[in-house]
Amino acid sequence: MSCRAWADGTTPQRALRTCPAAAKFSENQRMLPATPAASPTATDSPTISLPVALLGRSHGRRLRDIYRSAGWPCHDLLEIDLLAAGLLQRVLGPRGHETLRVTDAGISHLADCAQTNRSALSRHEALVERVACEMLRAGRIAWRGLGLRAQLTQAEGGQTRWCLARPDVFSIRNTSRADCIEPIVHEIKVQRADLLSDLRRPEKRAAYLDLGGECWYVLGCDAKGRPIADESEIPAECGVIVASSQHLTVLRPAPRRIRQQLPFGVWLALAKATPVAGLLDGQQALLGDGDLAAA
């Protein structure tokens, strides 16, 4: 008896009972040993390699995100570049799905990026400390890394826009008169890419101008001792200072805006924060001893 198409509506189960050949084939299939599940295998690397030097900061962020995640792909141009550079590897799972895995070269690239970021942060923090100390020598009270609410331009309908500004150095005069505090904001930049990214955000500059009567950009120098930007690249409403190895040089003074008083929210943030320390205890003790001796 041969097996024919089930044109008369016969179900597969009934066909197996009425067709000996089909029933024997089904029995043989059940007797076969089970095929073990395939383990995840890595696909071949791309034949065209991309130099790692051509990768940017966005590639480093995506590589770090993939390293922290389960490796699900996004199938975009960033992943194509990382795969072509050999920093990522495609892994085929047992069920046919594909994930991404950071290769040894990718781990090395992440370590290099982390070292570069730490070096830049160290130079940035050193310059922030230097500017804050200069404010102390000028008789001002300085804070570092404050989070202050700033008022931006009013939107349509009379609603006020607010944003959170984090100036590198915020200082006021050491005075007891509220109308003479003269708040100043200093924004520190030691990398040109960071500066250009900041200049493309006019709302950030507007927030600094709302907080302080003056806003200054303090520019570091590159490995050859050249400033990371020219004063003409900085907007006219901000002053420019260049920090060399020995001096802080004013290239362009900041326009002074009359700031009558600080909002209550700013005063509250200043009260919660700790200002930069002034004179050392030893220097203050020597000053006191000299005053006593003179008396």
Summary of the structure (lengths in Angstrom):
residues: 295
radius of gyration: 33.3
end to end distance: 128.0
largest distance: 128.0
contacts: 727
relative contact order: 0.08
helix: 42%
strand: 18%
